[in-house]
Amino acid sequence: MTTLSREQDLVTALERHLPAFVALRHHLHGFPETAYEEVRTANIVAEELASAGLEVHRLAGTGVVGVLRGPGTRAVALRADLDALNVTEETGLPYASRVPGKMHACGHDGHTTALLLAARVLAEAGDLPGTMVFVFQPAEEGGAGAKALLDAGLLDRFPVEAVYGLHNIPGLHAEQFAVLDGPVMASADGFEVVLRGVGGHAALPHEARDPVVAAGALIGTLQTLVSRSLSPLSPGVVSVTQLSAGEALNVIPDEVKVRGTVRAYTEEVRDLLEAGLRRVSAGVAQAHGVEARVTYTRSYPATVNDPREAAFVRGVLQGAFGEAGVRADLPPLMAAEDFAFLLRERPGAYVWIGNGNSAPLHSPRYDFNDGVLPRAATFWVHLARAALTRGETP
C-alpha cells in the first residue's frame, strides 16, 4: 500500500467513525468519575477495545490496557487518562455532567476518546508490524495512577520500548501541537509545618510563646528559598496554600499549621528546596521560641521528555501536519503530571495538543474541543506506525 492510499484510508476511517466517537466523548463527559472510582468509564473503554478486536486487561482496579498485536517483536505504549475532577460544572452544555460536584474539567474524556478512536482505526487497518499497548490510566489527578499501574506490573506484563502521552492545552491553537525537550512539567511535593508554642490570653502575649507570629515570619522567609537560594536560571516554586490556627479572637493558640506545595524541574532543585524548607522552619521556630515539626511528602516527579524521543515525535508530527503545526517554543509548566513515573521507566515524550481558545484547565467552564479529536487520533495512528518501524530501511 502506498503512503498516499494509506493516508486516504485513514481519513476515510476517521470520517466514518468520528460522529460515534464524538457521541462517546459527550457520554463520558456526562458521567465523570474521580480517582479510582472510574468503574463505569473503565467498563466503557474495555467494551470498546474488545469490540475493536483488541486484547483487554484490567490493572490497578480501574485501569484498562488494550493490546493490538502485530507480527513483529517491537512494542510501544500510548497512554490516556480516565479520571475527572471534584469540580461543579458551569458550562451549560446539553451533555454537561450529571454527577453533582464532579466534571471532566481537564479533558480526560477527550484524551480517552481520541486514543480509543486511534485503536479502532489501527485495528481495522491491520497493518501494524509490531505490538501497540493502549494504556487507559486511572487517577491522574493526584492519585498517582501511573505509579499504581507500574506497581501492578504494567511494564512486566506488557514490556515496551517507549511510552507516549498526550494532553490538551487551552490557549494553543487547535491546529497545533507542542513537543518540548527536557522538562515539560514540574515535580509536585507537599509540606506541613506544625509550629508548637504556648498559648494564652491575647491581652497577655508576654506570657505566651506565640506560634502565630512565628508562622507569619515563616511564610515570608520561605519565599527567600526561591529568591535567594536558587539560581535565577533554575526555576522553583514554594507556595503556602493553607494556614490553620486557633478558634477564638482573644486566645493565642498553642499550635499553628502551615501547609503548601513545592515545585521544581530537577531533582537537584527539589532536594535543595526540601532541605531549605526544613532549615528555615527550624531556624524561624528557634528564633521565636517555639518548636517546629516538618512533614515533607514527595508526590509526582518532574515530567521530563527524552530529547531523542521529543525530536522523533516532532518529526512524526511535521510529517503528518507540516512544520507550522508543531511548536517547540512553549515554556514548561509548573503544574505536575504522573506520566512522569512512566518516563522514569522508559524513554518517551509527553505531547501538548492545542484546545484553542477555551476556558482554562480545571475551570468549571472548561470543555474539551471536539474538533481536536480527529487530529489527536491521526497523531496517535501516525506515531504508532512510525514508532514500530523507526530505524528500519524502507
Secondary structure, DSSP 8 states (H G I E B T S, - for coil): --HHHHHHHHHHHHHHHHHHHHHHHHHHHHS---TT--HHHHHHHHHHHHHTT-EEEEETTTEEEEEE--SSS-EEEEEEE---BS-------TT---STT-B--SSHHHHHHHHHHHHHHHHHH---SSEEEEEEES--SSS-HHHHHHHTTHHHHS--S-EEEEEEETTS-TT-EEE-SEEEE-EEEEEEEEEE-B-EETT-GGGSB-HHHHHHHHHHHHTHHHHHHS-TTS-EEEEEEEEEE-S-TTEE-SEEEEEEEEEESSHHHHHHHHHHHHHHHHHHHHHTT-EEEEEEEEEE--EEE-HHHHHHHHHHHHHHH-GGGEE-----BSS--THHHHHHHS-EEEEEEE--S---TT-TT----GGGHHHHHHHHHHHHHHHTTTT---
